[in-house]
């Protein structure tokens, strides 16, 4: 029983130290002209804040949806926080998916606002 109590206390300390995450969603851009035009969608939750010079960033790693039996992975570190008013912010992210099925896709998106229903 003591081990369970100690584990619960450790978990409570971790919860207290948590920062925040962001939801994200988007679609990739069409691939090069030599590949049939198509689209993939993605959505998920970022990592917690990673503090860096100038503020913080988030890590994102997810799969895009399937299109004709293939998918891609999307992995990126966001840019720094961008204030949007009322002490809230978003992050911008851009990059290229993994190369699968003889092509990759570029992407760019902004995370959704942090703490959308929180008090001002």
N, C-alpha and C positions, 0 to 999 in steps of 0.2 A: 504494500500500500504506500509506503514512504517513497518508493521509486516513482509511482504514478503521480504523487503529489509534487515531487521535485520536477518531473517532466511538465506538469501543468503549469507550474510557476515559471519554468523556462519558456514555455510557449507564450505565457502572458507577457513576459518581458519582450519577446520578439514582436508581439502584436503592438505593444506600446511604441516600439521603435519604428513601426512601418511609416512610410511616407505617403505616396499617392501613386496612382496609375492612371492611364488614359485609355479610353476606348478608341478604336480606329476602324475605318472601313474605306474601301475604294475599289477601283478597277485598274488593271494594268493597261498600258498603251498597246496598240497593234504592233506586231513584230515587223521585221524588215519586209520589203516588197516581195521577196522570193518565197515567203511563207504565206499560206492562206490566211487572210485577215481573220482574227478572232480575238476574243476577250476573256479574261479571267477576273473573278471577283475575290476579294479577301476581306476579312474582318477579325477582330480579336481585341486583346487587352495587352498593353505594354508592360514592361518590367516596372518595378518601383523606380523612383528617382535615383539617379546616379549623380552625385555632386561633383562638379568640375569647375574650373576657373570660369567665372562669369555667371554661374547659376547651376543648372542641372540639365541632364538629358535622360532619355529612356532608350532601352533596347527593345527591338521588335523582331520576333522570329515566328513566321507562320507559313502555312501552305496556302496557295491560291486554289480555287475550285478546279475541277476536272473539265477539260474540253477534249473531246475525241481521244480518250484514253491517255491523256497526259496531264501533268500538273507541274508547277514550279514552286520552289521555296523562295520566300521573300525575307531577307534579313537586313536590318539597318539600325544604325544609331540615329536618333532624331537630332535635330539642331537644338539650340538653347530655347528656353521658354520664351513665348511671345505674349506679352500682356494683352488682354482683350477687355479690360475693365472689371470693376467690382472685385479686385484682388484675384482674378482668375486668369488662366493662360491656356495656350495650345502650343504644339510643337510642329515644325515642318520636317518632312522626311522625303528623300528621293534616292533613287538608285536603280539597280538592274536585278532582275530575278536570276535564279539559277538557269543554266543552259540545259534544256531538256527538249527532246523531240526535234533536234537540230535548230533550235532558236532560243532566244531569251526575250524578255520584255522590260522596257523601262517603266518606272512608276514615279509618281509624286503625289503627296497628299499631306493634309494637316490632321493631326489628332483631333478628337473631339475635346471639348472644353473639360478641364478638370473640375470635379465637385459641382456638377451642374445644378444640384438642388440644395447645396449648402447655404448656410446663412451668410449674408454680407458682413 
